[in-house]
Amino acid sequence: MNDVADLRAKHLAAIAAAGDEAALEEVRLAAIGKKGEVALALRGLGAMSPEERQVAGPALNALRDEIVSALAAARAALSDAALSARLAAEWLDVSLPPRPAAQGTIHPVSQVMDEMAAIFADLGFAVAEGPQVEDDWHNFDALNIAPEHPARQEHDTFYMARAGGDNRPPHVLRTHTSPVQIRAMQAGGVPIRVIAPGRVYRADYDQTHTPMFHQLEGLAIDRDVTMANLKWVLEEFCRAMFEVDGVELKFRASHFPFTEPSAEVDIRCSWKDGQLRIGEGDDWLEILGSGMVHPKVLASAGVDPDVWQGFAFGLGVDRIAMLKYGIPDLRAFFDSDLRWLRHYGFAALDVPTLQAGISR
């Protein structure tokens, strides 16, 4: 029994003196590990007489249990002490405001497309969509674009490869959103008022051109639609888009295969301190192309040109975004630079409406 008392005093004192988890583990191994003193004493019970074993057995088992409990209590105390020390060192002032969290922003192109959709919705135009990989007929033939037209050359248009032996005209990455007008008339008939915003593709790349960019085209077909209606729609759009009370547009005769007559549209403006000012000054800035829908285009869509007529217009969404928000280089729209997007981007909840204001 004296040996048990000595073991008890020795190992409990060692547990009390242990200052960390590593020291506790050394005490555990020395006491109750496979080669520990208490473990060896328990294995020695078999060599004792029954009378000695009857006395020593319960005492050694009780000592082992006491050491296990003491080790657990010591570990808990060390853990609590470590936590207290960490809390004391890493204190937090809960009265401070939270750190600002990084927030995503809406790309200027997406914002401007939403602004345009809101404006034209107020003018009675629905939004129509179509495929970006378009067939040759919808992209060219139905729009009265002749086979020899420069737009159909490989240096201007991205053509999709056909399988060997397939002699059909290749599909293209659409060069404009005008094919959506054909599909909308075929699907819904006339009268019709739609806009077709979306991505388009052309083989061009410089400061003001990229291989992929965004267009918005508008179409209005009815029995008595005229150029006067077109002029009013465009004036209302420009007034709302650039948020000025007065705008002045100038129509210049031009040529587009899918409209007749055709006109480029300029807007009166001025440049002051490097900033564009719409509606004032002596300068003119080209912003879009337009015209009356060509009778052949109406016929291609299954519409009788002797009964129905209308206007169409097309503008570059990226260009309008550059003009409105002072963005100097079109290529930056597609560089995926988060610093640029944080500077020019819009808050996610700044949804453009005519009532609350197109720009926020």
VENBELRA-V362500 format. One record per residue. N is the residue number from 1. RES is the residue in three letters. PHI is phi in whole degrees, 0 to 359 (none if undefined). OMEGA is omega in degrees with one decimal (none if undefined). NEAR is the number of other ideal C-beta (glycine too) atoms within 10 Angstrom. Layout:
{{N	RES	PHI	OMEGA	NEAR} {N	RES	PHI	OMEGA	NEAR}}
This chain:
{{1	MET	none	177.3	8} {2	ASN	299	179.0	6} {3	ASP	297	178.7	12} {4	VAL	296	179.2	17} {5	ALA	296	179.1	11} {6	ASP	294	178.2	11} {7	LEU	300	-178.8	20} {8	ARG	298	-178.0	18} {9	ALA	298	-177.2	10} {10	LYS	296	-172.2	14} {11	HIS	282	176.0	24} {12	LEU	294	176.4	17} {13	ALA	294	178.9	11} {14	ALA	294	177.5	18} {15	ILE	296	-179.5	21} {16	ALA	295	-177.4	10} {17	ALA	274	-177.4	10} {18	ALA	295	-175.8	19} {19	GLY	259	-180.0	10} {20	ASP	205	-176.6	10} {21	GLU	296	-178.8	12} {22	ALA	295	178.5	8} {23	ALA	295	177.2	15} {24	LEU	298	179.9	19} {25	GLU	295	176.6	14} {26	GLU	296	177.5	12} {27	VAL	295	179.8	24} {28	ARG	298	-180.0	21} {29	LEU	296	-179.4	13} {30	ALA	290	-176.4	16} {31	ALA	263	-171.5	24} {32	ILE	238	173.5	19} {33	GLY	292	-178.0	15} {34	LYS	303	179.6	8} {35	LYS	250	179.3	8} {36	GLY	287	-174.9	19} {37	GLU	296	-179.3	17} {38	VAL	292	178.7	22} {39	ALA	296	178.3	17} {40	LEU	295	178.4	11} {41	ALA	295	178.4	17} {42	LEU	293	178.2	17} {43	ARG	291	178.7	11} {44	GLY	279	179.2	12} {45	LEU	298	-177.8	14} {46	GLY	293	-179.3	7} {47	ALA	272	-178.1	8} {48	MET	273	173.4	13} {49	SER	287	-179.7	7} {50	PRO	305	-177.7	6} {51	GLU	293	178.8	8} {52	GLU	294	-179.3	11} {53	ARG	295	-178.8	15} {54	GLN	294	-179.7	11} {55	VAL	268	-173.6	12} {56	ALA	285	-176.3	18} {57	GLY	303	179.9	13} {58	PRO	300	-178.3	11} {59	ALA	293	179.4	16} {60	LEU	292	177.2	21} {61	ASN	298	178.4	13} {62	ALA	295	178.5	12} {63	LEU	296	179.2	22} {64	ARG	300	179.4	19} {65	ASP	297	-179.8	11} {66	GLU	295	178.6	15} {67	ILE	294	177.9	22} {68	VAL	301	179.3	14} {69	SER	295	-179.9	11} {70	ALA	294	177.1	20} {71	LEU	298	179.6	19} {72	ALA	298	179.6	11} {73	ALA	296	180.0	11} {74	ALA	293	178.0	21} {75	ARG	300	179.2	16} {76	ALA	300	179.6	10} {77	ALA	294	178.0	10} {78	LEU	296	178.5	16} {79	SER	297	178.1	11} {80	ASP	297	-179.7	10} {81	ALA	294	179.0	12} {82	ALA	295	178.7	12} {83	LEU	295	179.3	10} {84	SER	297	179.3	10} {85	ALA	293	179.1	10} {86	ARG	294	178.8	10} {87	LEU	297	179.3	10} {88	ALA	291	-177.9	8} {89	ALA	275	-175.0	7} {90	GLU	248	-177.0	7} {91	TRP	294	-176.8	8} {92	LEU	232	177.1	7} {93	ASP	276	-176.0	5} {94	VAL	288	178.0	5} {95	SER	276	179.0	5} {96	LEU	287	175.3	7} {97	PRO	291	-179.7	5} {98	PRO	292	176.2	5} {99	ARG	292	179.0	5} {100	PRO	294	178.9	6} {101	ALA	267	178.2	5} {102	ALA	296	-178.6	6} {103	GLN	240	175.8	9} {104	GLY	287	179.6	11} {105	THR	230	178.9	17} {106	ILE	276	179.6	19} {107	HIS	297	179.9	17} {108	PRO	306	179.1	23} {109	VAL	296	178.6	20} {110	SER	297	179.9	15} {111	GLN	296	-178.1	24} {112	VAL	293	176.5	28} {113	MET	297	176.7	22} {114	ASP	293	177.7	18} {115	GLU	298	179.6	24} {116	MET	296	179.7	24} {117	ALA	299	179.3	17} {118	ALA	295	-179.1	18} {119	ILE	294	-176.6	21} {120	PHE	288	174.2	22} {121	ALA	297	178.1	14} {122	ASP	293	177.9	14} {123	LEU	268	174.8	15} {124	GLY	94	-179.9	9} {125	PHE	263	173.0	21} {126	ALA	271	178.7	13} {127	VAL	260	177.8	16} {128	ALA	242	-179.4	22} {129	GLU	230	178.6	13} {130	GLY	208	-177.0	18} {131	PRO	288	176.7	13} {132	GLN	275	170.9	15} {133	VAL	266	-169.0	12} {134	GLU	247	175.4	25} {135	ASP	277	-174.0	18} {136	ASP	300	-176.2	18} {137	TRP	292	-178.6	13} {138	HIS	293	-174.8	23} {139	ASN	282	-175.0	24} {140	PHE	234	-170.4	24} {141	ASP	301	-177.1	17} {142	ALA	294	-179.7	23} {143	LEU	261	175.1	27} {144	ASN	64	176.4	19} {145	ILE	266	-173.6	21} {146	ALA	293	-179.9	10} {147	PRO	302	-177.9	9} {148	GLU	270	-178.6	7} {149	HIS	295	-178.4	13} {150	PRO	303	-178.8	9} {151	ALA	296	-178.2	16} {152	ARG	269	177.9	19} {153	GLN	279	-175.7	11} {154	GLU	293	179.1	9} {155	HIS	281	177.9	7} {156	ASP	247	-170.4	13} {157	THR	232	176.0	20} {158	PHE	271	178.7	17} {159	TYR	262	178.5	15} {160	MET	268	-178.1	11} {161	ALA	289	174.2	8} {162	ARG	262	175.5	12} {163	ALA	294	179.6	6} {164	GLY	303	-179.1	5} {165	GLY	88	178.0	5} {166	ASP	271	-174.4	8} {167	ASN	264	177.9	5} {168	ARG	292	175.9	9} {169	PRO	303	-177.6	15} {170	PRO	291	171.4	14} {171	HIS	289	-179.2	18} {172	VAL	228	163.4	22} {173	LEU	284	-169.1	19} {174	ARG	307	-178.1	25} {175	THR	269	177.3	22} {176	HIS	197	177.3	21} {177	THR	265	177.7	24} {178	SER	300	176.6	28} {179	PRO	303	178.1	25} {180	VAL	295	177.7	25} {181	GLN	298	178.3	30} {182	ILE	299	-178.5	25} {183	ARG	296	180.0	19} {184	ALA	293	178.1	23} {185	MET	292	178.5	25} {186	GLN	294	-175.8	14} {187	ALA	279	-172.6	11} {188	GLY	248	-178.8	12} {189	GLY	72	-179.6	13} {190	VAL	233	3.0	21} {191	PRO	291	-175.6	13} {192	ILE	207	171.9	21} {193	ARG	221	-177.9	20} {194	VAL	221	165.5	21} {195	ILE	242	-178.5	26} {196	ALA	231	176.3	24} {197	PRO	272	176.4	23} {198	GLY	162	-179.9	20} {199	ARG	280	174.0	14} {200	VAL	224	-169.9	22} {201	TYR	223	174.8	19} {202	ARG	214	-176.2	18} {203	ALA	279	-177.5	15} {204	ASP	205	-179.1	12} {205	TYR	204	171.1	12} {206	ASP	199	-174.6	9} {207	GLN	298	-177.7	10} {208	THR	243	178.7	14} {209	HIS	221	174.9	14} {210	THR	226	-179.3	17} {211	PRO	300	174.5	13} {212	MET	238	176.3	15} {213	PHE	213	-173.2	20} {214	HIS	236	177.0	22} {215	GLN	233	168.8	22} {216	LEU	228	177.8	23} {217	GLU	245	178.6	25} {218	GLY	239	-179.2	26} {219	LEU	217	174.7	26} {220	ALA	223	-179.8	23} {221	ILE	236	175.2	23} {222	ASP	202	-176.1	15} {223	ARG	282	-172.1	10} {224	ASP	234	179.3	8} {225	VAL	285	-177.1	19} {226	THR	228	175.2	13} {227	MET	298	178.2	14} {228	ALA	296	176.2	9} {229	ASN	297	177.6	14} {230	LEU	301	-178.6	23} {231	LYS	299	-179.5	16} {232	TRP	294	-180.0	12} {233	VAL	299	-177.8	22} {234	LEU	292	176.6	22} {235	GLU	296	178.7	16} {236	GLU	296	178.4	15} {237	PHE	296	-178.2	25} {238	CYS	296	179.6	22} {239	ARG	298	-179.2	16} {240	ALA	284	-175.5	20} {241	MET	294	-177.8	22} {242	PHE	267	172.6	20} {243	GLU	55	174.7	14} {244	VAL	232	-177.3	15} {245	ASP	285	-176.9	6} {246	GLY	234	174.2	10} {247	VAL	230	176.9	20} {248	GLU	229	-178.9	14} {249	LEU	251	176.0	17} {250	LYS	234	179.9	13} {251	PHE	263	177.0	17} {252	ARG	249	-179.9	12} {253	ALA	301	-179.2	9} {254	SER	212	178.5	15} {255	HIS	218	169.1	12} {256	PHE	230	-177.1	20} {257	PRO	299	-172.6	17} {258	PHE	262	175.7	23} {259	THR	226	177.2	24} {260	GLU	200	-0.6	15} {261	PRO	287	179.9	14} {262	SER	241	-178.8	19} {263	ALA	209	165.8	24} {264	GLU	276	-177.2	17} {265	VAL	246	176.6	24} {266	ASP	250	178.6	17} {267	ILE	237	180.0	23} {268	ARG	291	-177.3	18} {269	CYS	201	172.6	22} {270	SER	210	176.8	14} {271	TRP	244	-179.5	11} {272	LYS	227	-178.2	10} {273	ASP	54	178.1	5} {274	GLY	77	-179.0	7} {275	GLN	251	177.8	8} {276	LEU	279	176.3	18} {277	ARG	240	-177.9	15} {278	ILE	272	173.9	22} {279	GLY	91	-179.9	17} {280	GLU	213	177.4	14} {281	GLY	96	-175.3	14} {282	ASP	246	-179.9	7} {283	ASP	264	177.0	13} {284	TRP	232	-177.3	15} {285	LEU	233	177.5	16} {286	GLU	288	-177.9	13} {287	ILE	237	-178.1	23} {288	LEU	193	172.9	23} {289	GLY	244	-174.4	20} {290	SER	202	176.0	26} {291	GLY	160	175.4	24} {292	MET	274	-175.0	18} {293	VAL	300	-178.0	26} {294	HIS	295	179.0	20} {295	PRO	306	179.8	16} {296	LYS	293	177.8	16} {297	VAL	291	176.4	25} {298	LEU	300	-179.6	21} {299	ALA	296	178.7	14} {300	SER	297	-180.0	19} {301	ALA	271	179.6	25} {302	GLY	81	-179.5	11} {303	VAL	251	-178.9	23} {304	ASP	285	-178.0	10} {305	PRO	289	176.5	15} {306	ASP	280	-178.6	9} {307	VAL	250	-172.8	9} {308	TRP	246	174.5	21} {309	GLN	209	-178.8	19} {310	GLY	182	-178.9	26} {311	PHE	238	175.1	24} {312	ALA	219	177.4	25} {313	PHE	209	179.2	22} {314	GLY	215	-179.5	22} {315	LEU	218	178.1	22} {316	GLY	273	-179.2	20} {317	VAL	296	-179.0	23} {318	ASP	298	-179.3	23} {319	ARG	295	178.5	19} {320	ILE	296	177.6	24} {321	ALA	298	178.1	23} {322	MET	298	-178.2	21} {323	LEU	293	-174.4	19} {324	LYS	287	-172.3	19} {325	TYR	249	172.0	14} {326	GLY	65	179.9	11} {327	ILE	265	-169.4	18} {328	PRO	279	-171.5	8} {329	ASP	232	-178.6	12} {330	LEU	297	-176.0	19} {331	ARG	297	179.5	12} {332	ALA	295	178.6	16} {333	PHE	299	-171.0	23} {334	PHE	240	-178.0	14} {335	ASP	274	-179.8	11} {336	SER	58	177.9	8} {337	ASP	268	-176.2	12} {338	LEU	295	178.2	12} {339	ARG	296	177.8	8} {340	TRP	296	-177.5	16} {341	LEU	291	177.0	18} {342	ARG	294	-179.4	12} {343	HIS	284	-174.5	10} {344	TYR	262	-175.1	19} {345	GLY	286	-177.5	18} {346	PHE	239	177.3	21} {347	ALA	297	-174.0	12} {348	ALA	299	-176.9	10} {349	LEU	267	178.0	7} {350	ASP	277	-178.8	16} {351	VAL	281	-176.2	14} {352	PRO	288	174.0	21} {353	THR	220	179.7	13} {354	LEU	292	-178.1	12} {355	GLN	287	-177.4	6} {356	ALA	271	-178.4	10} {357	GLY	113	-179.2	10} {358	ILE	295	178.0	19} {359	SER	260	177.4	14} {360	ARG	247	none	11}}
